[in-house]
């Protein structure tokens, strides 16, 4: 199963025209810089990712790079559906970057 793309655009108000021609199920949001932040990551997990993850008995291992936007203590709150369906594993910062 694949999770459809989630786009982040620079701006203050989301313009749905930005998603014209995107894959089915794709959605997105805006941030001032167009980069991910903790609020964007939280929204992705709770409003997008979980919509496409079926209820299951076994947890999903969700690997995250070490970007600071992925480290939010409230996401690890056991009352959220994220932690009942997923085990979050955050890699060290810059582990996913390769220098040539």
N, C-alpha and C positions, 0 to 999 in steps of 0.2 A: 504494500500500500504506500502510495506517495502522498505527501502533504503538498497541496498547491502553493505556489509562490506567495510571499508576503512582501510587498514593496514599501520602501520608505522614501518619501519625497521631501524636498525642502519646502517649507511654507508653514502657514498657520491654520489654513482651512483646506481640508481634503477636497480635491476636485475629481469627481468620479470619471471624468473624461480621460484622466491619466491612465486609467485601466482599460481603455478601449483596445481590443486586440489581445488582451492578456489571456492566459490559459483559463479554462473553466475552474471556478472555485477560487481563483486568485483574488486577493484583496490587498489593501495597504493602508497606510496612515501617513501623517506628516510629522516632522519635527523641525524646529527652527533651522537646524543645520543640514537636515537630510541624512543624518547619521543616527544609528541606534542609540538609545539611552534606556535607563531602567524602566521608564514609563512605557516606551515603545515595546520593550521586551515583555513586560507584564501583559500588555494588551495583546501581543502576538500569542503568548501562551494561553491566556484565558479566553480570548475571543476568536482565535483562528486555529491554532494547533489542536486544542481540545475538541473542536467541532469535527475534526477528521479522525480522531482517535477513538476507536470503538471501546465500549466497556469490555473489560477482560479480567481474567483471574491472575495472570502473570503481569508484572510490571514491565514497562518499556524503559530501556536504558537510554537516556537522552544525554548525548555528549555535547558539551558546550566549550567554545574556546574561552580563553581567560579574559575576555573583554569585560571591563568593569560594569557594563550595563547588564551583564548576566548574573551579577552578584547582588541580589536583593533579598534580605532576610524574610520579608513577608511572602515571597514566592515559595520558600521552604516551609511555610506555615502548614501544618498537617490538616487544617480545615479546608484547604483548597483542593480541588479535584486534581490539580497538577501532581501533587505528591502522593495521591492515592493511586494514580495510574502510572507515574513515572518515577524512576530513580534519576536524579539529576547528578551528573558528574562533570565538574568544571575543570578543564585542563589548566595548566599553568599559563600565565600570560606569555604571548608570543610563541607558543609551542606550535601553532599552526602556520607560522610564517617561515618561509624558506629563503635563505640567502644563497645566491649563486656566485 
